[in-house]
Amino acid sequence: MNFRRLRRFAARVMLSCLLPLTPLAAVASTVLQGRVVAVHDGDTLTVLDRYRREYRIRLHLIDAPEKNQDYGSRSKQSLSQLVYKRDVSIEVTTVDRYHRLVGKVLWGGYDINLEQVARGMAWVYRRYGKDERYLAAEAAARRARLGLWAKARPVPPWEFRKDERDDGPWYDPRQWFRR
């Protein structure tokens, strides 16, 4: 058995057990610094801190297209161009239900969350906040038909996810017993 893998697994289990117990007030005042080691989609990335701990980060106030949605890969590519293999700071605001840290990503004085919206690679997630700078950037990208706004009626990710859940595969249990 690989001892290093076992130790890494134990550390992840401990973190997953302790993270839900962390008071949100303590998390909200945290500024995390590290290097971006993975970009999962247009609004989620993984950061490695100086102690070599990995944190999955969800970008606050924005919602990017899903991977299998129109502009999903382009949104991911845009975020990769902005921050992949770069040292960033994250102003953590909360922890979501998937135990990801949610926050504003900053690099070189730029708000990366805002930049994704300004490039037309993400929507402002109005459910979680109504920052005027983000709304103005989205309106400007829409007027200029940048990124996902090039389509006449782009489908927001929250509607796409709802449609995927509602129209998901339905399996007839009787087919399991057919030969």
C-alpha positions in Angstrom: 0.0 0.0 0.0 1.3 3.4 -0.9 1.7 5.3 2.4 1.8 8.7 0.8 -1.6 8.1 -0.8 -3.1 6.8 2.4 -1.8 9.9 4.3 -3.3 12.2 1.6 -6.6 10.3 1.8 -6.7 10.6 5.7 -6.0 14.4 5.4 -8.9 14.8 3.0 -11.2 12.8 5.2 -10.2 15.0 8.2 -10.7 18.2 6.3 -14.1 17.1 5.0 -15.2 16.2 8.5 -13.9 19.5 10.0 -15.0 21.9 7.3 -18.7 21.7 8.0 -18.0 22.4 11.6 -16.0 25.6 10.8 -18.1 28.7 11.7 -19.0 30.7 8.6 -17.9 33.9 10.3 -14.4 32.5 10.6 -14.4 31.4 7.0 -15.8 34.7 5.7 -13.0 36.7 7.1 -10.3 34.5 5.4 -8.0 35.5 2.6 -6.5 32.5 1.0 -3.4 32.7 -1.1 -2.1 30.0 -3.4 -1.4 28.8 -6.9 -4.2 27.8 -9.3 -3.5 24.1 -10.2 -6.7 23.3 -12.0 -9.6 25.0 -13.7 -12.7 22.8 -13.7 -15.1 25.1 -15.5 -15.8 28.8 -16.0 -16.5 29.4 -12.3 -14.7 26.7 -10.4 -11.0 26.2 -9.8 -8.5 24.4 -7.4 -5.9 26.3 -5.5 -2.8 24.8 -3.8 -1.6 26.9 -0.8 1.9 27.1 0.5 1.3 24.1 2.8 0.4 22.0 -0.3 -3.3 21.8 0.7 -5.8 21.9 -2.1 -9.0 24.0 -2.0 -11.7 23.9 -4.5 -13.0 27.5 -5.1 -16.3 28.5 -6.5 -16.2 32.1 -7.9 -18.6 34.3 -6.0 -21.5 36.2 -7.6 -21.1 34.6 -11.1 -22.5 31.5 -12.8 -20.7 30.2 -15.9 -22.1 27.8 -18.5 -21.9 24.1 -17.7 -19.2 22.0 -19.5 -21.7 20.4 -21.8 -23.6 23.7 -22.5 -22.9 26.2 -25.3 -19.8 28.3 -24.4 -19.0 26.0 -21.5 -15.5 25.1 -22.8 -14.8 28.7 -23.9 -15.7 29.9 -20.5 -13.3 27.4 -18.9 -10.6 28.4 -21.4 -11.1 32.1 -20.5 -10.7 31.4 -16.8 -7.6 29.3 -17.6 -6.0 32.1 -19.5 -6.6 34.5 -16.6 -5.4 32.4 -13.7 -4.0 29.0 -14.5 -0.6 28.4 -12.8 -0.7 31.9 -11.3 -0.5 32.9 -7.7 -3.9 34.4 -6.6 -5.6 35.6 -3.5 -9.2 34.6 -2.7 -11.4 36.7 -0.4 -13.5 33.8 1.0 -17.1 34.7 1.7 -18.7 31.4 2.6 -18.7 27.6 2.1 -21.3 26.1 -0.2 -23.3 22.9 0.2 -20.6 20.9 -1.8 -17.9 22.1 0.8 -16.3 24.4 -1.8 -15.0 27.8 -0.6 -16.9 30.6 -2.3 -15.0 33.8 -2.9 -13.6 36.6 -5.0 -10.5 35.6 -6.9 -7.9 38.4 -7.2 -4.8 38.4 -9.4 -2.5 41.4 -10.0 -5.1 43.8 -8.7 -7.8 42.4 -11.0 -11.1 41.0 -9.9 -11.2 37.7 -11.9 -14.9 37.1 -11.2 -15.7 40.5 -12.7 -13.4 39.9 -15.6 -15.3 36.7 -16.5 -18.5 38.6 -16.6 -17.0 41.5 -18.6 -15.6 39.0 -21.2 -19.1 37.6 -21.6 -18.1 34.2 -20.2 -20.5 34.2 -17.2 -23.7 35.6 -15.9 -24.1 37.6 -12.7 -25.8 35.2 -10.2 -28.5 37.5 -9.1 -29.7 35.0 -6.5 -26.7 35.6 -4.4 -26.0 39.3 -4.9 -26.6 42.4 -6.9 -23.3 44.2 -7.1 -23.6 47.2 -9.5 -20.2 46.7 -11.0 -21.0 43.2 -12.0 -24.4 44.1 -13.4 -22.9 47.0 -15.5 -20.2 44.6 -16.8 -22.8 42.1 -17.8 -24.9 44.8 -19.6 -21.8 46.1 -21.4 -20.9 42.5 -22.6 -24.4 42.0 -23.7 -24.5 45.2 -25.7 -21.2 44.3 -27.3 -22.3 40.7 -28.0 -19.2 39.3 -26.3 -18.8 35.6 -25.6 -22.0 33.9 -24.8 -24.0 37.0 -25.6 -23.2 36.4 -29.3 -26.2 34.1 -29.3 -29.6 35.6 -29.6 -31.0 33.9 -26.4 -28.3 32.2 -24.4 -29.7 29.8 -21.8 -28.6 30.6 -18.2 -26.8 27.8 -16.4 -29.4 27.6 -13.6 -32.1 26.9 -16.3 -29.9 24.5 -18.1 -29.3 22.5 -14.9 -33.0 22.5 -14.1 -33.8 21.2 -17.6 -31.1 18.5 -17.2 -32.6 17.4 -13.9 -36.2 17.4 -15.2 -35.4 15.7 -18.6 -32.7 13.4 -17.2 -32.6 9.8 -18.0 -35.6 7.8 -16.8 -35.0 4.1 -16.4 -37.7 1.5 -16.3 -36.8 -0.9 -13.5 -38.5 -3.8 -15.4 -35.8 -3.6 -18.0 -33.2 -4.7 -15.4 -34.9 -8.2 -15.3 -35.3 -8.7 -19.0 -33.0 -11.0 -20.9 
